[in-house]
Amino acid sequence: MSFRAPPTVDVVKANVTIKKILEDNPAYHAHVVYDLEGNGPGWDAPEVSSWLAKSIDIASNAYFGRPCAYWGEGPQFLLWAC
């Protein structure tokens, strides 16, 4: 299994909880061992600086004739669509 942690989750605490849930009462009397291979925190995209947003809009208007549009993809991941 692979899990993706949201940016604000404590991954150490999450892994302890996941291990407990999977190993304590497995379905159909299965034998389950949760062996963590590694982990890392989620990533949280910083707020776009006003100077950068303005520069992107200027470039987008010059090339596409309209300002840049933003949307999130995944947990707080920011994409630019100019």
mmCIF file of the N, C-alpha and C atoms, coordinates in Angstrom:
data_MODEL
# 
_entry.id   MODEL 
# 
loop_
_atom_site.group_PDB 
_atom_site.id 
_atom_site.type_symbol 
_atom_site.label_atom_id 
_atom_site.label_alt_id 
_atom_site.label_comp_id 
_atom_site.label_asym_id 
_atom_site.label_entity_id 
_atom_site.label_seq_id 
_atom_site.pdbx_PDB_ins_code 
_atom_site.Cartn_x 
_atom_site.Cartn_y 
_atom_site.Cartn_z 
_atom_site.occupancy 
_atom_site.B_iso_or_equiv 
_atom_site.pdbx_formal_charge 
_atom_site.auth_seq_id 
_atom_site.auth_comp_id 
_atom_site.auth_asym_id 
_atom_site.auth_atom_id 
_atom_site.pdbx_PDB_model_num 
ATOM 1   N N  . MET A 1 1  ? 0.837   -1.173  0.000   1.00 0.00 ? 1  MET A N  1 
ATOM 2   C CA . MET A 1 1  ? 0.000   0.000   0.000   1.00 0.00 ? 1  MET A CA 1 
ATOM 3   C C  . MET A 1 1  ? 0.878   1.230   0.000   1.00 0.00 ? 1  MET A C  1 
ATOM 4   N N  . SER A 1 2  ? 0.336   2.278   -0.509  1.00 0.00 ? 2  SER A N  1 
ATOM 5   C CA . SER A 1 2  ? 1.015   3.560   -0.497  1.00 0.00 ? 2  SER A CA 1 
ATOM 6   C C  . SER A 1 2  ? 0.020   4.610   -0.024  1.00 0.00 ? 2  SER A C  1 
ATOM 7   N N  . PHE A 1 3  ? 0.460   5.475   0.852   1.00 0.00 ? 3  PHE A N  1 
ATOM 8   C CA . PHE A 1 3  ? -0.396  6.535   1.371   1.00 0.00 ? 3  PHE A CA 1 
ATOM 9   C C  . PHE A 1 3  ? 0.233   7.883   1.054   1.00 0.00 ? 3  PHE A C  1 
ATOM 10  N N  . ARG A 1 4  ? -0.598  8.843   0.752   1.00 0.00 ? 4  ARG A N  1 
ATOM 11  C CA . ARG A 1 4  ? -0.133  10.216  0.543   1.00 0.00 ? 4  ARG A CA 1 
ATOM 12  C C  . ARG A 1 4  ? -0.718  11.070  1.660   1.00 0.00 ? 4  ARG A C  1 
ATOM 13  N N  . ALA A 1 5  ? 0.171   11.704  2.404   1.00 0.00 ? 5  ALA A N  1 
ATOM 14  C CA . ALA A 1 5  ? -0.261  12.527  3.538   1.00 0.00 ? 5  ALA A CA 1 
ATOM 15  C C  . ALA A 1 5  ? -0.563  13.948  3.089   1.00 0.00 ? 5  ALA A C  1 
ATOM 16  N N  . PRO A 1 6  ? -1.668  14.509  3.564   1.00 0.00 ? 6  PRO A N  1 
ATOM 17  C CA . PRO A 1 6  ? -1.918  15.929  3.328   1.00 0.00 ? 6  PRO A CA 1 
ATOM 18  C C  . PRO A 1 6  ? -0.819  16.764  3.988   1.00 0.00 ? 6  PRO A C  1 
ATOM 19  N N  . PRO A 1 7  ? -0.603  17.978  3.526   1.00 0.00 ? 7  PRO A N  1 
ATOM 20  C CA . PRO A 1 7  ? 0.518   18.789  3.989   1.00 0.00 ? 7  PRO A CA 1 
ATOM 21  C C  . PRO A 1 7  ? 0.580   19.041  5.494   1.00 0.00 ? 7  PRO A C  1 
ATOM 22  N N  . THR A 1 8  ? -0.538  19.076  6.167   1.00 0.00 ? 8  THR A N  1 
ATOM 23  C CA . THR A 1 8  ? -0.527  19.449  7.581   1.00 0.00 ? 8  THR A CA 1 
ATOM 24  C C  . THR A 1 8  ? -0.575  18.261  8.531   1.00 0.00 ? 8  THR A C  1 
ATOM 25  N N  . VAL A 1 9  ? -0.522  17.038  8.002   1.00 0.00 ? 9  VAL A N  1 
ATOM 26  C CA . VAL A 1 9  ? -0.620  15.841  8.840   1.00 0.00 ? 9  VAL A CA 1 
ATOM 27  C C  . VAL A 1 9  ? 0.754   15.477  9.417   1.00 0.00 ? 9  VAL A C  1 
ATOM 28  N N  . ASP A 1 10 ? 0.770   15.103  10.685  1.00 0.00 ? 10 ASP A N  1 
ATOM 29  C CA . ASP A 1 10 ? 1.975   14.585  11.331  1.00 0.00 ? 10 ASP A CA 1 
ATOM 30  C C  . ASP A 1 10 ? 2.148   13.145  10.847  1.00 0.00 ? 10 ASP A C  1 
ATOM 31  N N  . VAL A 1 11 ? 3.142   12.899  9.968   1.00 0.00 ? 11 VAL A N  1 
ATOM 32  C CA . VAL A 1 11 ? 3.275   11.584  9.334   1.00 0.00 ? 11 VAL A CA 1 
ATOM 33  C C  . VAL A 1 11 ? 3.694   10.498  10.320  1.00 0.00 ? 11 VAL A C  1 
ATOM 34  N N  . VAL A 1 12 ? 4.413   10.843  11.369  1.00 0.00 ? 12 VAL A N  1 
ATOM 35  C CA . VAL A 1 12 ? 4.800   9.847   12.364  1.00 0.00 ? 12 VAL A CA 1 
ATOM 36  C C  . VAL A 1 12 ? 3.552   9.358   13.106  1.00 0.00 ? 12 VAL A C  1 
ATOM 37  N N  . LYS A 1 13 ? 2.719   10.298  13.538  1.00 0.00 ? 13 LYS A N  1 
ATOM 38  C CA . LYS A 1 13 ? 1.479   9.950   14.230  1.00 0.00 ? 13 LYS A CA 1 
ATOM 39  C C  . LYS A 1 13 ? 0.541   9.177   13.286  1.00 0.00 ? 13 LYS A C  1 
ATOM 40  N N  . ALA A 1 14 ? 0.475   9.590   12.025  1.00 0.00 ? 14 ALA A N  1 
ATOM 41  C CA . ALA A 1 14 ? -0.386  8.907   11.051  1.00 0.00 ? 14 ALA A CA 1 
ATOM 42  C C  . ALA A 1 14 ? 0.059   7.460   10.856  1.00 0.00 ? 14 ALA A C  1 
ATOM 43  N N  . ASN A 1 15 ? 1.360   7.227   10.770  1.00 0.00 ? 15 ASN A N  1 
ATOM 44  C CA . ASN A 1 15 ? 1.862   5.861   10.590  1.00 0.00 ? 15 ASN A CA 1 
ATOM 45  C C  . ASN A 1 15 ? 1.571   4.970   11.784  1.00 0.00 ? 15 ASN A C  1 
ATOM 46  N N  . VAL A 1 16 ? 1.654   5.509   12.978  1.00 0.00 ? 16 VAL A N  1 
ATOM 47  C CA . VAL A 1 16 ? 1.301   4.741   14.177  1.00 0.00 ? 16 VAL A CA 1 
ATOM 48  C C  . VAL A 1 16 ? -0.171  4.348   14.125  1.00 0.00 ? 16 VAL A C  1 
ATOM 49  N N  . THR A 1 17 ? -1.020  5.296   13.738  1.00 0.00 ? 17 THR A N  1 
ATOM 50  C CA . THR A 1 17 ? -2.460  5.036   13.648  1.00 0.00 ? 17 THR A CA 1 
ATOM 51  C C  . THR A 1 17 ? -2.775  4.015   12.561  1.00 0.00 ? 17 THR A C  1 
ATOM 52  N N  . ILE A 1 18 ? -2.163  4.148   11.407  1.00 0.00 ? 18 ILE A N  1 
ATOM 53  C CA . ILE A 1 18 ? -2.394  3.215   10.305  1.00 0.00 ? 18 ILE A CA 1 
ATOM 54  C C  . ILE A 1 18 ? -1.961  1.799   10.707  1.00 0.00 ? 18 ILE A C  1 
ATOM 55  N N  . LYS A 1 19 ? -0.787  1.688   11.330  1.00 0.00 ? 19 LYS A N  1 
ATOM 56  C CA . LYS A 1 19 ? -0.297  0.385   11.780  1.00 0.00 ? 19 LYS A CA 1 
ATOM 57  C C  . LYS A 1 19 ? -1.290  -0.258  12.743  1.00 0.00 ? 19 LYS A C  1 
ATOM 58  N N  . LYS A 1 20 ? -1.787  0.515   13.693  1.00 0.00 ? 20 LYS A N  1 
ATOM 59  C CA . LYS A 1 20 ? -2.729  0.001   14.687  1.00 0.00 ? 20 LYS A CA 1 
ATOM 60  C C  . LYS A 1 20 ? -4.019  -0.483  14.007  1.00 0.00 ? 20 LYS A C  1 
ATOM 61  N N  . ILE A 1 21 ? -4.551  0.315   13.112  1.00 0.00 ? 21 ILE A N  1 
ATOM 62  C CA . ILE A 1 21 ? -5.799  -0.044  12.423  1.00 0.00 ? 21 ILE A CA 1 
ATOM 63  C C  . ILE A 1 21 ? -5.631  -1.313  11.601  1.00 0.00 ? 21 ILE A C  1 
ATOM 64  N N  . LEU A 1 22 ? -4.539  -1.411  10.858  1.00 0.00 ? 22 LEU A N  1 
ATOM 65  C CA . LEU A 1 22 ? -4.343  -2.561  9.973   1.00 0.00 ? 22 LEU A CA 1 
ATOM 66  C C  . LEU A 1 22 ? -4.004  -3.844  10.725  1.00 0.00 ? 22 LEU A C  1 
ATOM 67  N N  . GLU A 1 23 ? -3.239  -3.742  11.800  1.00 0.00 ? 23 GLU A N  1 
ATOM 68  C CA . GLU A 1 23 ? -2.780  -4.951  12.491  1.00 0.00 ? 23 GLU A CA 1 
ATOM 69  C C  . GLU A 1 23 ? -3.696  -5.426  13.617  1.00 0.00 ? 23 GLU A C  1 
ATOM 70  N N  . ASP A 1 24 ? -4.419  -4.525  14.262  1.00 0.00 ? 24 ASP A N  1 
ATOM 71  C CA . ASP A 1 24 ? -5.204  -4.903  15.443  1.00 0.00 ? 24 ASP A CA 1 
ATOM 72  C C  . ASP A 1 24 ? -6.397  -5.807  15.158  1.00 0.00 ? 24 ASP A C  1 
ATOM 73  N N  . ASN A 1 25 ? -7.083  -5.597  14.074  1.00 0.00 ? 25 ASN A N  1 
ATOM 74  C CA . ASN A 1 25 ? -8.291  -6.374  13.819  1.00 0.00 ? 25 ASN A CA 1 
ATOM 75  C C  . ASN A 1 25 ? -8.476  -6.593  12.311  1.00 0.00 ? 25 ASN A C  1 
ATOM 76  N N  . PRO A 1 26 ? -7.573  -7.358  11.685  1.00 0.00 ? 26 PRO A N  1 
ATOM 77  C CA . PRO A 1 26 ? -7.690  -7.545  10.237  1.00 0.00 ? 26 PRO A CA 1 
ATOM 78  C C  . PRO A 1 26 ? -8.918  -8.380  9.871   1.00 0.00 ? 26 PRO A C  1 
ATOM 79  N N  . ALA A 1 27 ? -9.450  -8.109  8.720   1.00 0.00 ? 27 ALA A N  1 
ATOM 80  C CA . ALA A 1 27 ? -10.640 -8.827  8.237   1.00 0.00 ? 27 ALA A CA 1 
ATOM 81  C C  . ALA A 1 27 ? -10.318 -10.281 7.931   1.00 0.00 ? 27 ALA A C  1 
ATOM 82  N N  . TYR A 1 28 ? -11.299 -11.128 8.124   1.00 0.00 ? 28 TYR A N  1 
ATOM 83  C CA . TYR A 1 28 ? -11.232 -12.545 7.763   1.00 0.00 ? 28 TYR A CA 1 
ATOM 84  C C  . TYR A 1 28 ? -10.047 -13.268 8.404   1.00 0.00 ? 28 TYR A C  1 
ATOM 85  N N  . HIS A 1 29 ? -9.643  -12.833 9.586   1.00 0.00 ? 29 HIS A N  1 
ATOM 86  C CA . HIS A 1 29 ? -8.553  -13.461 10.343  1.00 0.00 ? 29 HIS A CA 1 
ATOM 87  C C  . HIS A 1 29 ? -7.228  -13.464 9.573   1.00 0.00 ? 29 HIS A C  1 
ATOM 88  N N  . ALA A 1 30 ? -7.050  -12.489 8.716   1.00 0.00 ? 30 ALA A N  1 
ATOM 89  C CA . ALA A 1 30 ? -5.809  -12.383 7.946   1.00 0.00 ? 30 ALA A CA 1 
ATOM 90  C C  . ALA A 1 30 ? -4.657  -12.019 8.876   1.00 0.00 ? 30 ALA A C  1 
ATOM 91  N N  . HIS A 1 31 ? -3.446  -12.340 8.469   1.00 0.00 ? 31 HIS A N  1 
ATOM 92  C CA . HIS A 1 31 ? -2.251  -11.942 9.206   1.00 0.00 ? 31 HIS A CA 1 
ATOM 93  C C  . HIS A 1 31 ? -1.682  -10.714 8.492   1.00 0.00 ? 31 HIS A C  1 
ATOM 94  N N  . VAL A 1 32 ? -1.683  -9.582  9.160   1.00 0.00 ? 32 VAL A N  1 
ATOM 95  C CA . VAL A 1 32 ? -1.245  -8.329  8.551   1.00 0.00 ? 32 VAL A CA 1 
ATOM 96  C C  . VAL A 1 32 ? -0.057  -7.775  9.327   1.00 0.00 ? 32 VAL A C  1 
ATOM 97  N N  . VAL A 1 33 ? 0.999   -7.425  8.598   1.00 0.00 ? 33 VAL A N  1 
ATOM 98  C CA . VAL A 1 33 ? 2.161   -6.764  9.190   1.00 0.00 ? 33 VAL A CA 1 
ATOM 99  C C  . VAL A 1 33 ? 2.379   -5.471  8.425   1.00 0.00 ? 33 VAL A C  1 
ATOM 100 N N  . TYR A 1 34 ? 2.349   -4.381  9.153   1.00 0.00 ? 34 TYR A N  1 
ATOM 101 C CA . TYR A 1 34 ? 2.599   -3.071  8.551   1.00 0.00 ? 34 TYR A CA 1 
ATOM 102 C C  . TYR A 1 34 ? 4.052   -2.721  8.822   1.00 0.00 ? 34 TYR A C  1 
ATOM 103 N N  . ASP A 1 35 ? 4.863   -2.747  7.768   1.00 0.00 ? 35 ASP A N  1 
ATOM 104 C CA . ASP A 1 35 ? 6.289   -2.477  7.887   1.00 0.00 ? 35 ASP A CA 1 
ATOM 105 C C  . ASP A 1 35 ? 6.600   -1.222  7.082   1.00 0.00 ? 35 ASP A C  1 
ATOM 106 N N  . LEU A 1 36 ? 6.851   -0.148  7.768   1.00 0.00 ? 36 LEU A N  1 
ATOM 107 C CA . LEU A 1 36 ? 7.082   1.138   7.122   1.00 0.00 ? 36 LEU A CA 1 
ATOM 108 C C  . LEU A 1 36 ? 8.444   1.165   6.435   1.00 0.00 ? 36 LEU A C  1 
ATOM 109 N N  . GLU A 1 37 ? 8.456   1.479   5.154   1.00 0.00 ? 37 GLU A N  1 
ATOM 110 C CA . GLU A 1 37 ? 9.713   1.576   4.410   1.00 0.00 ? 37 GLU A CA 1 
ATOM 111 C C  . GLU A 1 37 ? 10.281  2.987   4.439   1.00 0.00 ? 37 GLU A C  1 
ATOM 112 N N  . GLY A 1 38 ? 9.462   3.958   4.652   1.00 0.00 ? 38 GLY A N  1 
ATOM 113 C CA . GLY A 1 38 ? 9.920   5.341   4.679   1.00 0.00 ? 38 GLY A CA 1 
ATOM 114 C C  . GLY A 1 38 ? 8.731   6.271   4.629   1.00 0.00 ? 38 GLY A C  1 
ATOM 115 N N  . ASN A 1 39 ? 8.950   7.495   5.006   1.00 0.00 ? 39 ASN A N  1 
ATOM 116 C CA . ASN A 1 39 ? 7.861   8.473   4.920   1.00 0.00 ? 39 ASN A CA 1 
ATOM 117 C C  . ASN A 1 39 ? 8.427   9.869   4.775   1.00 0.00 ? 39 ASN A C  1 
ATOM 118 N N  . GLY A 1 40 ? 7.564   10.750  4.449   1.00 0.00 ? 40 GLY A N  1 
ATOM 119 C CA . GLY A 1 40 ? 7.927   12.154  4.326   1.00 0.00 ? 40 GLY A CA 1 
ATOM 120 C C  . GLY A 1 40 ? 6.683   12.992  4.479   1.00 0.00 ? 40 GLY A C  1 
ATOM 121 N N  . PRO A 1 41 ? 6.854   14.227  4.841   1.00 0.00 ? 41 PRO A N  1 
ATOM 122 C CA . PRO A 1 41 ? 5.691   15.094  5.026   1.00 0.00 ? 41 PRO A CA 1 
ATOM 123 C C  . PRO A 1 41 ? 5.056   15.471  3.697   1.00 0.00 ? 41 PRO A C  1 
ATOM 124 N N  . GLY A 1 42 ? 3.795   15.850  3.762   1.00 0.00 ? 42 GLY A N  1 
ATOM 125 C CA . GLY A 1 42 ? 3.131   16.379  2.574   1.00 0.00 ? 42 GLY A CA 1 
ATOM 126 C C  . GLY A 1 42 ? 3.742   17.725  2.203   1.00 0.00 ? 42 GLY A C  1 
ATOM 127 N N  . TRP A 1 43 ? 3.473   18.189  1.010   1.00 0.00 ? 43 TRP A N  1 
ATOM 128 C CA . TRP A 1 43 ? 4.025   19.455  0.549   1.00 0.00 ? 43 TRP A CA 1 
ATOM 129 C C  . TRP A 1 43 ? 2.911   20.462  0.399   1.00 0.00 ? 43 TRP A C  1 
ATOM 130 N N  . ASP A 1 44 ? 3.137   21.658  0.896   1.00 0.00 ? 44 ASP A N  1 
ATOM 131 C CA . ASP A 1 44 ? 2.153   22.723  0.845   1.00 0.00 ? 44 ASP A CA 1 
ATOM 132 C C  . ASP A 1 44 ? 2.726   23.875  0.022   1.00 0.00 ? 44 ASP A C  1 
ATOM 133 N N  . ALA A 1 45 ? 2.113   24.135  -1.119  1.00 0.00 ? 45 ALA A N  1 
ATOM 134 C CA . ALA A 1 45 ? 2.588   25.212  -1.990  1.00 0.00 ? 45 ALA A CA 1 
ATOM 135 C C  . ALA A 1 45 ? 2.424   26.558  -1.298  1.00 0.00 ? 45 ALA A C  1 
ATOM 136 N N  . PRO A 1 46 ? 3.461   27.378  -1.306  1.00 0.00 ? 46 PRO A N  1 
ATOM 137 C CA . PRO A 1 46 ? 3.343   28.700  -0.689  1.00 0.00 ? 46 PRO A CA 1 
ATOM 138 C C  . PRO A 1 46 ? 2.429   29.609  -1.517  1.00 0.00 ? 46 PRO A C  1 
ATOM 139 N N  . GLU A 1 47 ? 1.922   30.617  -0.872  1.00 0.00 ? 47 GLU A N  1 
ATOM 140 C CA . GLU A 1 47 ? 1.111   31.630  -1.558  1.00 0.00 ? 47 GLU A CA 1 
ATOM 141 C C  . GLU A 1 47 ? 1.967   32.297  -2.632  1.00 0.00 ? 47 GLU A C  1 
ATOM 142 N N  . VAL A 1 48 ? 1.397   32.549  -3.794  1.00 0.00 ? 48 VAL A N  1 
ATOM 143 C CA . VAL A 1 48 ? 2.130   33.208  -4.878  1.00 0.00 ? 48 VAL A CA 1 
ATOM 144 C C  . VAL A 1 48 ? 2.351   34.674  -4.505  1.00 0.00 ? 48 VAL A C  1 
ATOM 145 N N  . SER A 1 49 ? 3.586   35.116  -4.606  1.00 0.00 ? 49 SER A N  1 
ATOM 146 C CA . SER A 1 49 ? 3.914   36.512  -4.304  1.00 0.00 ? 49 SER A CA 1 
ATOM 147 C C  . SER A 1 49 ? 3.209   37.435  -5.288  1.00 0.00 ? 49 SER A C  1 
ATOM 148 N N  . SER A 1 50 ? 2.836   38.616  -4.808  1.00 0.00 ? 50 SER A N  1 
ATOM 149 C CA . SER A 1 50 ? 2.095   39.546  -5.667  1.00 0.00 ? 50 SER A CA 1 
ATOM 150 C C  . SER A 1 50 ? 2.907   39.964  -6.890  1.00 0.00 ? 50 SER A C  1 
ATOM 151 N N  . TRP A 1 51 ? 4.221   40.158  -6.729  1.00 0.00 ? 51 TRP A N  1 
ATOM 152 C CA . TRP A 1 51 ? 5.060   40.546  -7.871  1.00 0.00 ? 51 TRP A CA 1 
ATOM 153 C C  . TRP A 1 51 ? 5.105   39.443  -8.921  1.00 0.00 ? 51 TRP A C  1 
ATOM 154 N N  . LEU A 1 52 ? 5.097   38.178  -8.476  1.00 0.00 ? 52 LEU A N  1 
ATOM 155 C CA . LEU A 1 52 ? 5.122   37.060  -9.411  1.00 0.00 ? 52 LEU A CA 1 
ATOM 156 C C  . LEU A 1 52 ? 3.778   36.925  -10.127 1.00 0.00 ? 52 LEU A C  1 
ATOM 157 N N  . ALA A 1 53 ? 2.689   37.041  -9.371  1.00 0.00 ? 53 ALA A N  1 
ATOM 158 C CA . ALA A 1 53 ? 1.354   36.969  -9.979  1.00 0.00 ? 53 ALA A CA 1 
ATOM 159 C C  . ALA A 1 53 ? 1.174   38.065  -11.025 1.00 0.00 ? 53 ALA A C  1 
ATOM 160 N N  . LYS A 1 54 ? 1.645   39.262  -10.714 1.00 0.00 ? 54 LYS A N  1 
ATOM 161 C CA . LYS A 1 54 ? 1.539   40.393  -11.655 1.00 0.00 ? 54 LYS A CA 1 
ATOM 162 C C  . LYS A 1 54 ? 2.375   40.114  -12.914 1.00 0.00 ? 54 LYS A C  1 
ATOM 163 N N  . SER A 1 55 ? 3.584   39.601  -12.739 1.00 0.00 ? 55 SER A N  1 
ATOM 164 C CA . SER A 1 55 ? 4.456   39.291  -13.881 1.00 0.00 ? 55 SER A CA 1 
ATOM 165 C C  . SER A 1 55 ? 3.856   38.209  -14.763 1.00 0.00 ? 55 SER A C  1 
ATOM 166 N N  . ILE A 1 56 ? 3.271   37.187  -14.123 1.00 0.00 ? 56 ILE A N  1 
ATOM 167 C CA . ILE A 1 56 ? 2.641   36.105  -14.888 1.00 0.00 ? 56 ILE A CA 1 
ATOM 168 C C  . ILE A 1 56 ? 1.453   36.637  -15.679 1.00 0.00 ? 56 ILE A C  1 
ATOM 169 N N  . ASP A 1 57 ? 0.649   37.501  -15.071 1.00 0.00 ? 57 ASP A N  1 
ATOM 170 C CA . ASP A 1 57 ? -0.497  38.091  -15.769 1.00 0.00 ? 57 ASP A CA 1 
ATOM 171 C C  . ASP A 1 57 ? -0.052  38.955  -16.947 1.00 0.00 ? 57 ASP A C  1 
ATOM 172 N N  . ILE A 1 58 ? 0.999   39.720  -16.761 1.00 0.00 ? 58 ILE A N  1 
ATOM 173 C CA . ILE A 1 58 ? 1.511   40.560  -17.854 1.00 0.00 ? 58 ILE A CA 1 
ATOM 174 C C  . ILE A 1 58 ? 1.948   39.679  -19.033 1.00 0.00 ? 58 ILE A C  1 
ATOM 175 N N  . ALA A 1 59 ? 2.703   38.625  -18.723 1.00 0.00 ? 59 ALA A N  1 
ATOM 176 C CA . ALA A 1 59 ? 3.173   37.721  -19.785 1.00 0.00 ? 59 ALA A CA 1 
ATOM 177 C C  . ALA A 1 59 ? 2.008   36.997  -20.441 1.00 0.00 ? 59 ALA A C  1 
ATOM 178 N N  . SER A 1 60 ? 1.045   36.546  -19.639 1.00 0.00 ? 60 SER A N  1 
ATOM 179 C CA . SER A 1 60 ? -0.107  35.828  -20.185 1.00 0.00 ? 60 SER A CA 1 
ATOM 180 C C  . SER A 1 60 ? -0.949  36.740  -21.075 1.00 0.00 ? 60 SER A C  1 
ATOM 181 N N  . ASN A 1 61 ? -1.179  37.971  -20.620 1.00 0.00 ? 61 ASN A N  1 
ATOM 182 C CA . ASN A 1 61 ? -1.936  38.935  -21.434 1.00 0.00 ? 61 ASN A CA 1 
ATOM 183 C C  . ASN A 1 61 ? -1.216  39.228  -22.748 1.00 0.00 ? 61 ASN A C  1 
ATOM 184 N N  . ALA A 1 62 ? 0.104   39.356  -22.682 1.00 0.00 ? 62 ALA A N  1 
ATOM 185 C CA . ALA A 1 62 ? 0.878   39.658  -23.891 1.00 0.00 ? 62 ALA A CA 1 
ATOM 186 C C  . ALA A 1 62 ? 0.828   38.497  -24.887 1.00 0.00 ? 62 ALA A C  1 
ATOM 187 N N  . TYR A 1 63 ? 0.868   37.278  -24.394 1.00 0.00 ? 63 TYR A N  1 
ATOM 188 C CA . TYR A 1 63 ? 0.933   36.122  -25.284 1.00 0.00 ? 63 TYR A CA 1 
ATOM 189 C C  . TYR A 1 63 ? -0.440  35.557  -25.643 1.00 0.00 ? 63 TYR A C  1 
ATOM 190 N N  . PHE A 1 64 ? -1.313  35.426  -24.628 1.00 0.00 ? 64 PHE A N  1 
ATOM 191 C CA . PHE A 1 64 ? -2.612  34.792  -24.846 1.00 0.00 ? 64 PHE A CA 1 
ATOM 192 C C  . PHE A 1 64 ? -3.781  35.772  -24.929 1.00 0.00 ? 64 PHE A C  1 
ATOM 193 N N  . GLY A 1 65 ? -3.527  37.037  -24.559 1.00 0.00 ? 65 GLY A N  1 
ATOM 194 C CA . GLY A 1 65 ? -4.601  38.018  -24.599 1.00 0.00 ? 65 GLY A CA 1 
ATOM 195 C C  . GLY A 1 65 ? -5.547  37.946  -23.415 1.00 0.00 ? 65 GLY A C  1 
ATOM 196 N N  . ARG A 1 66 ? -5.164  37.260  -22.365 1.00 0.00 ? 66 ARG A N  1 
ATOM 197 C CA . ARG A 1 66 ? -5.986  37.175  -21.145 1.00 0.00 ? 66 ARG A CA 1 
ATOM 198 C C  . ARG A 1 66 ? -5.085  36.864  -19.956 1.00 0.00 ? 66 ARG A C  1 
ATOM 199 N N  . PRO A 1 67 ? -5.574  37.180  -18.736 1.00 0.00 ? 67 PRO A N  1 
ATOM 200 C CA . PRO A 1 67 ? -4.760  36.911  -17.543 1.00 0.00 ? 67 PRO A CA 1 
ATOM 201 C C  . PRO A 1 67 ? -4.663  35.415  -17.256 1.00 0.00 ? 67 PRO A C  1 
ATOM 202 N N  . CYS A 1 68 ? -3.703  35.084  -16.477 1.00 0.00 ? 68 CYS A N  1 
ATOM 203 C CA . CYS A 1 68 ? -3.467  33.689  -16.088 1.00 0.00 ? 68 CYS A CA 1 
ATOM 204 C C  . CYS A 1 68 ? -4.590  33.204  -15.177 1.00 0.00 ? 68 CYS A C  1 
ATOM 205 N N  . ALA A 1 69 ? -4.933  31.919  -15.287 1.00 0.00 ? 69 ALA A N  1 
ATOM 206 C CA . ALA A 1 69 ? -5.923  31.292  -14.413 1.00 0.00 ? 69 ALA A CA 1 
ATOM 207 C C  . ALA A 1 69 ? -5.200  30.302  -13.507 1.00 0.00 ? 69 ALA A C  1 
ATOM 208 N N  . TYR A 1 70 ? -5.669  30.166  -12.293 1.00 0.00 ? 70 TYR A N  1 
ATOM 209 C CA . TYR A 1 70 ? -5.042  29.271  -11.317 1.00 0.00 ? 70 TYR A CA 1 
ATOM 210 C C  . TYR A 1 70 ? -6.042  28.211  -10.883 1.00 0.00 ? 70 TYR A C  1 
ATOM 211 N N  . TRP A 1 71 ? -5.552  27.029  -10.580 1.00 0.00 ? 71 TRP A N  1 
ATOM 212 C CA . TRP A 1 71 ? -6.396  26.018  -9.960  1.00 0.00 ? 71 TRP A CA 1 
ATOM 213 C C  . TRP A 1 71 ? -5.507  25.071  -9.156  1.00 0.00 ? 71 TRP A C  1 
ATOM 214 N N  . GLY A 1 72 ? -6.121  24.387  -8.205  1.00 0.00 ? 72 GLY A N  1 
ATOM 215 C CA . GLY A 1 72 ? -5.384  23.446  -7.366  1.00 0.00 ? 72 GLY A CA 1 
ATOM 216 C C  . GLY A 1 72 ? -5.464  22.046  -7.932  1.00 0.00 ? 72 GLY A C  1 
ATOM 217 N N  . GLU A 1 73 ? -4.414  21.293  -7.760  1.00 0.00 ? 73 GLU A N  1 
ATOM 218 C CA . GLU A 1 73 ? -4.369  19.904  -8.200  1.00 0.00 ? 73 GLU A CA 1 
ATOM 219 C C  . GLU A 1 73 ? -3.727  19.106  -7.077  1.00 0.00 ? 73 GLU A C  1 
ATOM 220 N N  . GLY A 1 74 ? -4.496  18.219  -6.470  1.00 0.00 ? 74 GLY A N  1 
ATOM 221 C CA . GLY A 1 74 ? -3.980  17.503  -5.312  1.00 0.00 ? 74 GLY A CA 1 
ATOM 222 C C  . GLY A 1 74 ? -4.059  18.409  -4.095  1.00 0.00 ? 74 GLY A C  1 
ATOM 223 N N  . PRO A 1 75 ? -3.436  17.985  -3.007  1.00 0.00 ? 75 PRO A N  1 
ATOM 224 C CA . PRO A 1 75 ? -3.524  18.786  -1.784  1.00 0.00 ? 75 PRO A CA 1 
ATOM 225 C C  . PRO A 1 75 ? -2.757  20.100  -1.912  1.00 0.00 ? 75 PRO A C  1 
ATOM 226 N N  . GLN A 1 76 ? -3.458  21.139  -2.169  1.00 0.00 ? 76 GLN A N  1 
ATOM 227 C CA . GLN A 1 76 ? -2.908  22.489  -2.178  1.00 0.00 ? 76 GLN A CA 1 
ATOM 228 C C  . GLN A 1 76 ? -1.763  22.681  -3.172  1.00 0.00 ? 76 GLN A C  1 
ATOM 229 N N  . PHE A 1 77 ? -1.782  21.981  -4.276  1.00 0.00 ? 77 PHE A N  1 
ATOM 230 C CA . PHE A 1 77 ? -0.767  22.146  -5.293  1.00 0.00 ? 77 PHE A CA 1 
ATOM 231 C C  . PHE A 1 77 ? -1.295  23.138  -6.318  1.00 0.00 ? 77 PHE A C  1 
ATOM 232 N N  . LEU A 1 78 ? -0.504  24.152  -6.616  1.00 0.00 ? 78 LEU A N  1 
ATOM 233 C CA . LEU A 1 78 ? -0.966  25.223  -7.482  1.00 0.00 ? 78 LEU A CA 1 
ATOM 234 C C  . LEU A 1 78 ? -0.410  25.053  -8.896  1.00 0.00 ? 78 LEU A C  1 
ATOM 235 N N  . LEU A 1 79 ? -1.284  25.097  -9.880  1.00 0.00 ? 79 LEU A N  1 
ATOM 236 C CA . LEU A 1 79 ? -0.867  25.041  -11.281 1.00 0.00 ? 79 LEU A CA 1 
ATOM 237 C C  . LEU A 1 79 ? -1.237  26.358  -11.954 1.00 0.00 ? 79 LEU A C  1 
ATOM 238 N N  . TRP A 1 80 ? -0.426  26.738  -12.906 1.00 0.00 ? 80 TRP A N  1 
ATOM 239 C CA . TRP A 1 80 ? -0.723  27.930  -13.686 1.00 0.00 ? 80 TRP A CA 1 
ATOM 240 C C  . TRP A 1 80 ? -1.172  27.500  -15.068 1.00 0.00 ? 80 TRP A C  1 
ATOM 241 N N  . ALA A 1 81 ? -2.225  28.109  -15.543 1.00 0.00 ? 81 ALA A N  1 
ATOM 242 C CA . ALA A 1 81 ? -2.681  27.855  -16.902 1.00 0.00 ? 81 ALA A CA 1 
ATOM 243 C C  . ALA A 1 81 ? -2.821  29.190  -17.588 1.00 0.00 ? 81 ALA A C  1 
ATOM 244 N N  . CYS A 1 82 ? -1.823  29.565  -18.309 1.00 0.00 ? 82 CYS A N  1 
ATOM 245 C CA . CYS A 1 82 ? -1.837  30.868  -18.974 1.00 0.00 ? 82 CYS A CA 1 
ATOM 246 C C  . CYS A 1 82 ? -2.293  30.716  -20.406 1.00 0.00 ? 82 CYS A C  1 
# 
